Amino acid sequence: MIRYRAYAKVNIFLKITGMRGDYHTLSSRFMRVNTLFDTLWFEPKSTPEFEIRGDFDCEVYTNTIYKAYKYLQSATRSDNLSTFFENHAVCVEKKIPSFAGLGGGSSDAATFLRMCNEELELGLSIEELAEIGANVGADVPFFVYGFESANVRGIGEIVEPFNEPLLDFEVTTPELQISTPAVYRYYREHYYAPITEEEITKWEASSSKEILASVNAKEANDLYTAALGCYPTLQEKTGWFFSGSGSSFFRIKDQ
């Protein structure tokens, strides 16, 4: 069976732009981490239940891969899809830490969608896959498109590729699982200050290397201060940047 890589990402910057219902809207630069990825493949099995093989700390029915399967099934009504997963398990070699701001679950779901589309010849366009993926999670469309670097807006559904060299990152993740909803809630209660359209344009026009050379971690990521307040055991790391709602830190190698 073909093996597929599900890459991690970091947020070069993450700025809150407002609210849409109960969700915060954002402007962010996502960049792929080429050296950190999960590996996915399919292999035959003998029991009909949907099965995910791998080191996960959640039930199958709450796994992003299973959610992606259900949304894909609903969108395609494909008998071939259902039959395939009665006879095949999804195997995942996990390397991306969970609850760490690196998009591991979203990347797994996106990679699963692409695998199904290619190997089962479902005939969906990349835009259709991204639309299905958006139901699973806000970061999934970025991974579906497969861009190395992109500006992401709204609640994650607007993904525009950004043409720049891929940077080589060093990533470190503390032994602390962070709840994204808890950090957003803390941000909304204590620090809510959406940026202007003019500021959004400036952030999105700058290269990732320029941004990381000119701002600090708190300036780059609106959620960093909220994460520190929400999780007192989270320690600041001088010279490092903060990805997503955390808990991972990153920096360009050889700096």
C-alpha positions as CSV (number, residue, x, y, z in Angstrom):
1,M,0.0,0.0,0.0
2,I,1.1,3.6,-0.8
3,R,2.2,5.6,2.3
4,Y,1.2,9.2,2.6
5,R,2.8,12.0,4.7
6,A,0.6,14.2,6.8
7,Y,2.8,17.2,7.6
8,A,2.7,19.5,10.6
9,K,2.4,23.3,10.3
10,V,3.3,26.3,12.4
11,N,1.6,29.7,12.5
12,I,4.1,32.4,11.5
13,F,1.6,34.9,12.7
14,L,-1.9,34.6,14.1
15,K,-4.1,37.7,14.4
16,I,-7.7,37.8,15.4
17,T,-9.9,39.8,13.0
18,G,-13.3,39.6,14.7
19,M,-16.2,37.2,15.5
20,R,-18.6,35.2,13.3
21,G,-21.3,33.8,15.6
22,D,-19.5,31.9,18.3
23,Y,-16.3,31.6,16.3
24,H,-13.3,33.9,16.1
25,T,-12.2,34.9,12.6
26,L,-8.5,35.2,12.0
27,S,-5.7,36.1,9.6
28,S,-2.7,33.7,9.8
29,R,0.3,32.5,7.9
30,F,0.5,28.7,7.9
31,M,3.8,27.1,6.9
32,R,4.5,23.4,6.5
33,V,7.1,21.8,8.7
34,N,8.9,19.4,6.3
35,T,10.7,17.5,9.0
36,L,7.7,16.6,11.1
37,F,4.9,14.4,9.8
38,D,2.6,11.5,10.5
39,T,2.5,8.6,8.0
40,L,-0.8,7.1,6.8
41,W,-1.7,4.0,4.8
42,F,-4.4,1.4,4.3
43,E,-4.1,-2.3,5.1
44,P,-6.6,-5.2,4.9
45,K,-8.6,-6.3,7.9
46,S,-11.2,-9.0,8.7
47,T,-13.8,-7.1,10.8
48,P,-16.4,-4.7,9.2
49,E,-16.2,-1.9,11.8
50,F,-14.3,1.3,10.8
51,E,-10.8,0.8,12.3
52,I,-7.9,3.2,12.9
53,R,-4.6,1.6,13.9
54,G,-2.2,3.9,15.7
55,D,-1.2,5.5,18.9
56,F,-4.2,7.7,19.7
57,D,-5.5,8.9,23.0
58,C,-9.1,9.2,21.8
59,E,-12.0,7.0,20.8
60,V,-12.3,6.1,17.1
61,Y,-15.6,8.1,16.8
62,T,-14.0,11.3,18.0
63,N,-10.9,10.9,15.8
64,T,-10.6,13.5,13.0
65,I,-10.0,10.7,10.5
66,Y,-13.3,9.1,11.4
67,K,-15.1,12.4,11.1
68,A,-13.5,13.0,7.7
69,Y,-14.8,9.5,6.6
70,K,-18.3,10.3,7.7
71,Y,-18.4,13.7,5.9
72,L,-16.9,12.1,2.8
73,Q,-19.4,9.3,2.9
74,S,-22.2,11.8,3.3
75,A,-20.9,13.9,0.4
76,T,-20.3,11.1,-2.1
77,R,-22.8,8.3,-1.1
78,S,-20.2,6.0,-2.5
79,D,-20.8,2.3,-1.9
80,N,-17.2,1.7,-3.0
81,L,-16.1,3.9,-0.1
82,S,-18.2,2.0,2.5
83,T,-17.1,-1.4,1.2
84,F,-13.4,-0.5,1.1
85,F,-13.5,0.4,4.9
86,E,-15.3,-2.7,5.8
87,N,-12.2,-4.5,4.5
88,H,-9.4,-2.1,5.2
89,A,-8.1,-0.3,8.3
90,V,-6.5,3.2,8.3
91,C,-3.0,2.9,9.8
92,V,-1.3,6.0,11.3
93,E,2.3,6.3,12.5
94,K,2.1,9.3,14.8
95,K,5.0,11.7,15.1
96,I,3.1,15.0,15.5
97,P,2.2,15.7,19.1
98,S,-1.5,16.1,19.9
99,F,-3.1,19.3,21.3
100,A,0.1,21.1,20.5
101,G,-0.8,23.8,17.9
102,L,0.8,21.9,15.0
103,G,-2.3,20.7,13.2
104,G,-1.7,17.0,13.5
105,G,-5.3,15.9,13.7
106,S,-6.3,18.3,10.8
107,S,-3.4,17.1,8.7
108,D,-4.3,13.5,9.3
109,A,-7.9,14.2,8.3
110,A,-6.9,16.1,5.1
111,T,-4.4,13.4,4.1
112,F,-7.1,10.7,4.6
113,L,-9.4,12.6,2.3
114,R,-6.8,12.9,-0.4
115,M,-5.9,9.2,0.0
116,C,-9.5,8.2,-0.5
117,N,-10.0,10.5,-3.5
118,E,-6.9,9.1,-5.2
119,E,-7.0,5.4,-4.3
120,L,-10.7,5.0,-4.7
121,E,-11.0,7.3,-7.7
122,L,-13.9,9.3,-6.2
123,G,-13.3,12.1,-8.8
124,L,-13.6,15.0,-6.3
125,S,-11.8,18.3,-7.0
126,I,-9.4,19.8,-4.5
127,E,-12.0,22.5,-3.8
128,E,-14.6,19.9,-3.0
129,L,-12.3,18.0,-0.7
130,A,-11.4,21.3,1.1
131,E,-15.1,22.0,1.5
132,I,-15.7,18.6,3.0
133,G,-12.6,19.0,5.2
134,A,-13.8,22.4,6.6
135,N,-16.6,20.4,8.3
136,V,-14.0,18.4,10.2
137,G,-11.9,21.3,11.4
138,A,-10.8,24.9,10.7
139,D,-7.2,23.9,9.7
140,V,-8.2,21.0,7.4
141,P,-8.6,23.0,4.1
142,F,-4.9,24.3,4.3
143,F,-3.7,20.7,4.5
144,V,-6.0,19.5,1.8
145,Y,-4.6,22.1,-0.7
146,G,-1.1,21.0,0.2
147,F,0.5,24.4,0.0
148,E,3.9,24.9,1.7
149,S,2.9,28.4,2.8
150,A,-0.4,30.2,2.7
151,N,-2.4,33.1,4.2
152,V,-5.5,31.6,5.9
153,R,-8.5,33.8,6.8
154,G,-12.0,33.6,8.1
155,I,-12.4,30.5,10.3
156,G,-9.9,28.7,8.1
157,E,-12.0,28.3,4.9
158,I,-10.1,31.0,2.9
159,V,-6.7,29.6,1.9
160,E,-4.4,31.6,-0.4
161,P,-0.9,30.3,-1.3
162,F,2.0,32.6,-0.4
163,N,5.0,32.3,-2.7
164,E,8.1,32.1,-0.6
165,P,10.9,29.6,0.3
166,L,10.0,27.0,2.8
167,L,11.9,27.6,6.1
168,D,13.6,24.9,8.1
169,F,12.2,24.9,11.6
170,E,13.2,23.6,15.0
171,V,10.1,22.6,17.0
172,T,9.8,21.8,20.7
173,T,6.6,20.8,22.5
174,P,6.2,20.9,26.3
175,E,4.5,18.1,28.1
176,L,1.3,20.0,28.2
177,Q,-1.9,19.4,26.3
178,I,-3.7,22.7,25.6
179,S,-7.4,23.1,24.8
180,T,-7.9,25.4,21.9
181,P,-11.5,26.4,22.9
182,A,-10.2,27.2,26.4
183,V,-7.5,29.5,25.0
184,Y,-9.9,31.3,22.6
185,R,-12.4,31.8,25.5
186,Y,-9.6,33.2,27.7
187,Y,-8.5,35.5,24.9
188,R,-12.1,36.7,24.3
189,E,-12.6,37.4,28.0
190,H,-9.3,39.2,28.7
191,Y,-7.6,40.4,25.5
192,Y,-10.1,40.7,22.7
193,A,-8.8,43.3,20.2
194,P,-9.4,42.5,16.6
195,I,-6.9,44.1,14.1
196,T,-7.9,46.3,11.2
197,E,-8.1,45.5,7.5
198,E,-5.1,47.7,7.0
199,E,-3.1,45.7,9.5
200,I,-4.3,42.4,8.0
201,T,-3.0,43.5,4.6
202,K,0.4,44.4,6.0
203,W,0.8,41.1,7.8
204,E,-0.3,39.0,4.8
205,A,2.1,40.9,2.4
206,S,5.2,40.3,4.5
207,S,7.4,37.2,4.0
208,S,7.6,34.7,6.9
209,K,11.3,35.4,7.3
210,E,10.8,39.1,7.5
211,I,8.0,38.7,10.1
212,L,10.1,36.4,12.3
213,A,13.0,38.8,12.2
214,S,11.0,41.9,13.1
215,V,8.5,40.9,15.8
216,N,8.5,38.9,19.1
217,A,6.3,35.9,19.9
218,K,3.5,37.9,21.6
219,E,3.3,40.4,18.8
220,A,3.1,37.6,16.2
221,N,0.5,35.5,17.9
222,D,-2.6,37.0,19.6
223,L,-3.2,33.7,21.5
224,Y,0.2,33.5,23.1
225,T,-0.6,35.8,26.1
226,A,-4.0,34.1,26.5
227,A,-2.4,30.7,26.6
228,L,0.1,31.8,29.2
229,G,-2.8,33.2,31.3
230,C,-5.0,30.1,30.8
231,Y,-2.2,27.6,31.5
232,P,0.1,29.0,34.4
233,T,2.5,26.0,33.9
234,L,3.3,27.1,30.4
235,Q,6.7,28.7,30.4
236,E,7.8,31.4,28.0
237,K,10.8,30.6,25.8
238,T,13.0,33.5,24.8
239,G,13.8,33.6,21.1
240,W,11.1,31.1,20.2
241,F,7.7,31.7,18.5
242,F,4.4,30.1,19.5
243,S,2.2,28.0,17.1
244,G,-1.6,28.3,17.1
245,S,-3.0,28.0,20.6
246,G,0.0,26.0,21.7
247,S,1.7,24.4,23.3
248,S,4.5,24.1,20.7
249,F,7.3,26.6,20.1
250,F,9.3,27.0,17.0
251,R,12.2,28.9,15.5
252,I,14.2,29.0,12.3
253,K,17.2,26.5,12.6
254,D,20.7,27.9,12.9
255,Q,19.6,31.1,14.6
